[in-house]
Amino acid sequence: MEDRTLQSAPAAVCVGESMAVLVADRPGPLEQVPVFHRTVGGAESNVAAALAALGTPAAWIGAVGADGLGRHLTAEIAARGVDTSAVTVDPLRPTGLYLKEIGGSSADPNDPGPGRSRPHYYRSGSAASALGPGLLHGPAAARLLDAAPLIHLSGITAALSDSCLALVRALLGLRRPGRTVSFDLNWRPGLWRDRDPAVLPALLNAADVVLLGADEAAAALGTGDPAALRRLLPDPRTLVVKDAEHTATAVARDGTAVTQPALGVDVVEATGAGDAFAAGYLAGLLKELDQRSRLRLGHLCAATALTVHGDHGTPPPAAVRDALLAATDADWAATRVTPAGLTSPAVPG
């Protein structure tokens, strides 16, 4: 059997659902697309892959079906440098699947529109939806979780099923000195349609680091204001509130806030940018960078994800990243990220 364990012990373990993805090969309404390309997607595995691309050893723990889509999904995530040794294979349930519709500029009323995409999910009864607290007792998962200084979760997992909600609560119970448990709200209203989102504040408040967009926080929690969110969620060490393409603000328990503007980006597609931001911020946290640098690294990773189709952008080399983290505010503001690359006064040549 293939050894799916990395040489280095992971610094971060990301737990949650991943799915096979079929991406339309051309823009326009789904009914007009003849061919789809197979890839993979999922918030937690996206974060793990982006962490690995930044040189931070990461693992993803989830469940797939005993099917070709599950085998491809696991192999694809492992090929991105992620430890998949604790992924379980469910012999009874299928791997989750979604189709991604790509927006175009046609006049068809079903066209999502330029720069937009629309997912169509087929995840009910999937292997991932059956995850539960028993996962913690598996030898491979227990080994990874016990050693990792960072465990990353999201609100998507909590919305999948009662057993997944119980798993999230159990993982939040693993907080201890020297370990960070991070939680990305990742609000998906469709997933919560038949479930009670009133559980979310308690889940978020039980984490050490909370990441959330101002717009999704307003929809799920009633406010997107960083100070108001800090009052609603007093216990996490840090709240990171993202204001779309404008800014991101990190608010400490004492109310101290650090804000950094986003980079200028020529957006191709927004999918995956939030996960990339989370990975950049968490990589900076693990490297013990200051808040300004953590937010900048989050913005930089989000920008690279915004300039590609799909969930996974390629971060610039370490030397370029370091130059941008150290850049003056003026040089940071003058930096632009496009599908062709990055231009900045802070980066020679």
Secondary structure, 3 states (H helix, E strand, C coil): CCCCCCCCCCCEEEECCCEEEEEECCCCCHHHCCCEEEEEECHHHHHHHHHHHCCCCEEEECEEECCHHHHHHHHHHHHCCCECCCCEEECCCCCCEEEEEECCCCCCCCCCCCCCEEEEEECCCCCHHHCCHHHHHCHHHHHHHHHCCEEEEEHHHHHHCHHHHHHHHHHHCCCCCCCEEEEECCCCCCCCCCCCHHHHHHHHHCCCEEEEEHHHHHHHHCCCCHHHHHHHCCCCCEEEEEECCCEEEEEECCCCEEEEECCEECCCCCCCHHHHHHHHHHHHHHCCCCHHHHHHHHHHHHHHHHCCCCCCCCCCCHHHHHHHHCCCHHHHHCCEEECCEEECCCCCC
